[in-house]
Amino acid sequence: MLSLLVFMPLVAAGALAVLPRVPDAAARWAWVAVAGAELVLVVAMALAYRTPAPGGLAFEQRVRWIPAVGTSYHVGLDGISLPLAALTCVVFLACAVYALREAHRPRAQAALFLFLQTACLGVFAAQDLVLFFVFFDLSIVGMYFSIAGWGHGDRARSALRFFLYTFLGSLALLVAFIGLYLASAPHTFDIVELAANPPLQGSPTTGVLVLVAALVGLGIKTPVAPVHTWLPPAHTDAPTIGSVVLAGVMLKLGTYGLVRVVMPLLPDAWRAAAWVVVTLGIVSALYGALVALAQSDFKRMVAYTSVNHMGYVVLALGAAGLAGGSAASAASGAPVGGAGSALGAAAASSQQLAVMGAVTQMVSHGLITAALFLLAGVLRDRTGTYAMGPGSTVSGLGRLAPRWAALLAVASFASLGLPAFSGFVAELQVFAGSIATAPVTAVALLGILITAALFLRALQHLLTGPARAPRGGFADLRAAEAVPVVVLLVLATAIGVAPQPLLDVIAPTSAWITSVVTPSATDAVAASVAAPAGS
């Protein structure tokens, strides 16, 4: 069932590519049909999902592939990868519907994005490092052709910059994976086996070097400052649906790799570098928000808010590695009980909360930012520009296009973390877990304030003032443009109002990762329960 989910889009892409004389309209609707079938399938899998044992997988499949180097076709889902696979299917269906009016080589575009959907789903399903790397690299290739083939502006330069940056990152990631393989005994690339017996335990120097390579590779993909500079031009010159997939799904490949591969496979090194990761998260969150505030290009502004929001994810994952310090002393013989044991229990709880917040933020950002980029695409289609503010020829769109304006306002408030939206649930967990673990992380809360200011500023520039547009008018949203935005925002609202179904899926895997990254914290909690108060 999982292999069908992963490869059905690829089969459809191949059919569209080789079948002669497929009409443009048929190609567009075929993409919608396949993307819709993918969503139905992932919903069925979510309904059939049962929480596996710690470190285990649901819908697991394993087939011999290259046994000489210990690699196999090994796929499966857990409480972190399942929500992200579902997000992928939702985002790609939204793109398929939005692209129904695409006139520029629609058959090739449909085939390319179906290929890209397989690559993204493959990353989330892969349970072998080589398989993970293959799908990870294929996603880079797919997005390169999307920007170069359907982008605008300086699309060739932006596509090349995107490819070189992210391909360099993938090479660093490959070095990290080879390091893990060589350190394992027996040698294997299998993620489940490596997590059960993490290599490089007790080898701090080598472990940190392997972690640095992994952080470079996944940090570029996320992206975190200062390796984020490929992102704004890629978004600015990408086609609308290219930006939607890039922000909604592909940025998550980086943070998913951190939480599901790096943390459980390099727990000692993660703890050793936790403050570095936290610092990168704080810098990215504040820098992304401040630079977004300075933008006069709406799409570029939204692109920089991705650096901000993904910074919260990195911050939370780094904070999760800090919880082992005081807990470790408790577990290694320090007095446990009374106030001290309460603090140990709180540390373990806050660590899991931070991981849960990071995963929820990934899902939330994917939904909300995808909606914002779709609305940005409508802005450019109608006006030929993303410009806003003084000197812009666009203002007063609240009167010219009330439906577009209303959805833009809702998406903006959702992105700034307003209660009743998924962003609030995510950021509440991120900061509750992170601040409880390391109070200094509260400084990143300034990012929320700056984000509120930049979105309110954008709404003021675009929706208020005299009604004007450079082409003499601004037609309101058509059905193919409105439906995907509405669905994305409804899902973000549903998670914000009733988050428990999502959190119930995420929590067990987050607890397992917590126990692997800082087992001393888990031991300290158990000790605190057993120790008499005041001992």
Helices and strands as residue ranges (DSSP letters): H 2-18, H 24-48, E 58-66, G 67-69, E 71-77, H 81-98, G 99-101, H 106-125, H 129-150, H 155-183, H 191-196, H 204-221, H 231-237, H 240-245, I 246-250, H 251-257, I 258-262, H 263-265, H 267-272, H 274-293, H 298-320, H 324-331, H 338-383, H 397-400, H 402-415, H 422-437, G 439-445, H 446-463, H 479-497, H 500-517, H 519-530
